[in-house]
């Protein structure tokens, strides 16, 4: 049933499209100096109308966010309603921005026909100031002070509040809120379902103002010109409907005595008893107040329905709809997981998918309007016109997009999104393709061909993984469709990526020598100094990772062109172009005809960045980090059948290699085919593969119990040091949070495990194995004396990564660290958090706690072998 719904886009018209945090974002920042974190704050949020989006707990909305719905709570002790998730801004947390709540995304069907999340709410007053004060006084060498650390959950005096949605039809949504009192004593709880319109009328561009009002039958009538007729919000009996307007409280912020029922009216009425703050008849925001005394160990449930089609009793089919949607969601995932027999693997994977689906958000950002200001509002400071993102005047975004984390990263990031799409391809391939195409549209992509990086600095350079993701999504769909791929999608994205590839070549290859300087490339503090800044004395950083990403990009585009050539021979010429470009990058990295030292170090047998000084003097940065492993990613295997099927490509390829035998010898023994007549394209021949893996698979360097570290552990006792401009800089292996504020908020690349890089390493090992076969074996782990094929090593790494989340023989999940409550409490231990990255020694989750974006890749790893086998089988059949 769910698969049938996926064929009807309107089934996804309503979904979890609110942000978890709108305050502190670039979009809502109208300051002269770009101080987004302080321009709007958590304290301001309940009284300020947002310009570019809406936030809420467990939020649900239509895809244009005309009508929003979310939950608020009050325990009669907090000074404010619990309307939004609390966290620290970048200046308050000892490791940067940090949400300080306990919530879990537990389930969702791909069309959001059924959704479920959990919010844990203490009986005692929420410790806002304790969390702020304790984290403020802690330094970067100390752990973050979390909500559980306050002791507020120690006696189980809290509510588990489950929020569920079930669609009866595309425009008929049932809501169920069930609060369990986990404590021994009765406790009060206000459950406050709230609906409101996104404010589109206060900015001077559209004066239309929608309306909510009470009906004679006891439900709420919702009228909006863009929602298609009247809607109704139906709820279990409550004392009254509390109306106000989704408008800024100008009395509170500006001292303007203007009559009105402002956005914070519900808060004022329930918490402060201000009866004058509420309109009891109509408004643009409405709340239903359910005040309950929940017995110890007991529960209470609130039922609602949001519908355009309801007739008769609103809850007539309520239980049946929930039962049907839960059963259909189970059936969808049962089919997907039919080859997974382990219950814990199924649980982790399903919650990973749920997190991906819950982290969708309507992202609205018109840079021109944002810079100039709105006609109905005071003009912003003129210096903004030359401030953040002013080069992106063309950018007009307004789409449902997969976010990395709707609280800590409530905006898209180009390379994060590429990894997200690999996971989405398994459950909703049309959404995955739409996301990849979205960033290539004219209202996203810069006219010069650059893809927007992320909201804080659109002009930054993320690793160019868009082509890789597009082809992987294409392969996954092809495997699921019995060998039939979406050529139209592949062709469309290919043409747009030609512009992006040209931007990289023109902007990031300063000397035109095929050595690239991409900046920090998403790995904030991986280097000894800021890789985004000009080096002293006019020096230039030639990057092993930047150059390798471009080699990978060339091979990705070549592979796409080859696939398109099967039905349209004209693409063979484009395949030749990217094949040749790859060869020149490979030559530059290995000092083939460039007149430079290259990026491969023959003494250490590892790839390093090089500082190129004026006068052609260079210094090699001999620090073993993820930078030196990224050359593994640039690998492709061409079957001999492919060359026979594409004669023009084969003819040009043969001419090039016959006339440049030096290049042919560099990338592979071209005329000595691998297993089953395959040709290898790689920056590494067999010897260099072995030498890099010798380092990578050494447990005293990169290999941990839970994956590949981002920095060699040898720098724990002996930090890497480098002198520049009279200053001695050093980098030390740090398995957990960053000890320095350098180049990033809460992220650290100096030791922790990052899921996306590990995923690409595993894919690279599989492709190398596809060429070398079972006879090519590596010692794993290094110094163990045990030999494994590259495929077996990839499987071993997959399992190490999966063990971050799966229970071990003692019932513990590495991701929870030493937190005994999370490890053993029956109301915690099976609710998994998908963190941004992981401690390089213990595997404890670190950084953003709900970043089921690229960390959701674990859902792919859990049955990686299944999909690899399918792709391989259909690829062989297709040729």
Buried (B, 14 or more C-beta within 10 A) or exposed (E): BBEEBBEEBEBBBBBBBBBBBBBBBBBBBBBEEBEBBEBBEBEBBBBBBBBBBBBBBBBBBBBBBBBBBBBBBBBEEBEBBBBBBBBBBBEBBBBBBBBBBBBBBBBBBBBBBBBBBBBBBBBBBBBBEBBBEBBEEBEBEBBBBBBBBBEBBEEBBBBBBBBBBBBBEBBBBBBBBBBBBBBEEBBEBBBBBBBBBBBBBBBEEEEEBBEBBBEEEEBBBBBBEEBEEEBBBBBBEBEEBBBBBBBBBBBBEEEEEEEBBBBBBBBBBBBEEEEEBBBEEBBBBBBBBBBBEBBEEEBBBBBBBBBBEBEEEBBEBBEEBBEBBBEBBBBBBEEBBEEBEEEBBBBBBBBBBBBBBBBBBBBBBBBEBBBBBBEEEEEBEEEBEEBBBBBBBEBBBBBBBBBBBBBBBBBBBBBBBBBBBBBBBBBBBBBBBBBBBBBBEEEBBBEEBBBBBBBBBBBBBBBBBBBBBBBBBBBBBBBBEEBEBBBEBBBBBBEBBBBBBEBBBEBBBEEEBBBBBBBBBBBBBBBBBBBBEEBEEEBBBBBBBBBBBBBBBBBBBBBBBBBBBBEEBEBBEBBBBBBBBBBBBBBBBBBBEBEBBBBBBEEBBBBBBBBBBEEEEBBBBBBBBBBBBBBBBBBBBBBBBBBEBBEBBBEBBEEBBEEBEEBBBBBBEBEEBBBEEBBBBBBBBBEBBBBBBBBBBBBEBBBBBBBBBBBBBBBBEEBBEBEBEEEEBEBBBBBBBBBBBBBBBBBBBBBBBBBBBBBBBBBBBBBBBBBBBEEBBBBBBBEEEEEBBBBBBBBBBBBBBBBBBBBEEEEBBBBBBEBEBBBEBEBBBBBBBBBBBBBBBBBBBBBBBBBBBBBBBBBBBBBBBBBBEBBBEBBEEBE
